[in-house]
Amino acid sequence: MSRDLFQKCREYSDSTVARAQGFYPYFRCIEQSYGNHVVCEGKEKIMIGSNNYLGLAQDPRVVEAACEATRKFGAGCTGSRLLNGTISLHNDLEEALADFLQREAVILFSTGFFANQGALAALTEGDDFILCDKENHASIIEGCQVAPAKLIPYRHNSAEVLRNRLKRLPAEAGKLVIMDGVFSMSGDIADLPPMIKAAREFGAALYVDEAHSLGVVGPEGRGIVHHFGANDEVDIVMGTFSKSLGSMGGFIAGSAEMVEFLKHKARCMIFTASLAPAVVGGVLKALEIMRAEPERIDQLWKNTRKMHEGFKQIGFKIGTTQTPIVPILIGSEAKAFAFSQRLYDEGVFATPAIYPAVRYGEAIVRTSFMSSHTEDDLDKVLQIFAKIAKELGTFDDPAYTEPGRRKNVFDFNLPESGGFEALRGDTGVAARNGSGLHATVSR
Ligand SMILES: Cc1ncc(COP(=O)(O)O)c(C=O)c1O
């Protein structure tokens, strides 16, 4: 008899158990959004779990541009870019982004996830190698799994380990080094200059994912690559519209030749419908506003500095973050869930991240801050965090009292050979099939 594919679905109970215990933090329904505040179950919450860094998702000019695009072109493009799905707004946005990033050309994808997957799969071949930071985003890791190239993980942000990995590869092989510009869990930034040096020494191409750095870091928010003045040194820049630009979608920027190739070879672009008119119209306006109103980025950094300082003063550990992404160390997985539930009850919206997204026993509440947060919002958030930490004994958790002790349980200090098992994405299988959450709620 053939294996029952749905057995695992019948047996899956982690989310039900978590709901029964009263701290299931996912799929919370937002009934109304004002950006810095949202309404859930009829009650207003301060949103500190969003990537809407510049508050542009709700800007009336962006909303009006999205409506105007819908009136002109309809609700959707009902086809692939390659065939019937290209409208003038797609071309306009590609040109605007190429100009902004000072690149020859840009190609849009329907999500940032597809941009990474599509580019990695199309650009590499079976004898090539992708050298991937172990803390890169899941879309990159999925992209590496789909790509024909062999995967070589390297220790997070370590140019030295990268160099050692590169040194051992055949000189004639194609090599691509890929990293997040700002890492989505830790909030730290890529140590780009030594990475560039290592890549250049061994003839490797460089690919930087600017998802969390566009609109946040660098002159006018141009990203990490520009922050380091390295635009001529990085071959491929990827970005998303799902964060600072307040919408959805992604892109790859680079040479005209590469973009022309991707336009005809990236399956994630060819075999999916193009971005809806409302999205492209809105993103074009958001980009225009972002460039015209740099004070938004200044305010974002003011808020970021206040929160880094504020959390540290209370006693929280916030890791190595240098950006508006602020991971608050809680420790035990169960406490992180309880913490996030108490935040919600007190009027703050933020979600936990547990193993395998972070090290086991070092669960966090992941917070991220926006230019649209007011002084009052931020003060309230700090007060509420302090109150809950006291109530739940956060600073008594082994993550605080015995730092480092539990790190070797499931950390990513894996053997030299690496491979997929050395990456978060693959250990993420545990989360996808439920054992991550199960471990939490049943402990
Ligand atoms: C670093 C990074 N890259 C890519 C993506 C995927 O972007 P999108 O949401 O546009 O699919 C994300 C999303 O969270 C991300 O954090």
The ligand as an ORCA input file, in Angstrom:
! r2SCAN-3c Opt
* xyz 0 1
  C      16.947     39.108      3.896
  C      15.669     38.792      3.173
  N      15.711     38.442      1.884
  C      14.601     38.147      1.204
  C      13.365     38.192      1.782
  C      12.150     37.826      0.994
  O      11.459     38.971      0.655
  P       9.922     38.994      0.277
  O       9.152     39.197      1.519
  O       9.813     40.159     -0.649
  O       9.596     37.708     -0.403
  C      13.262     38.555      3.118
  C      11.939     38.612      3.770
  O      11.752     38.612      4.935
  C      14.440     38.861      3.847
  O      14.389     39.188      5.144
*
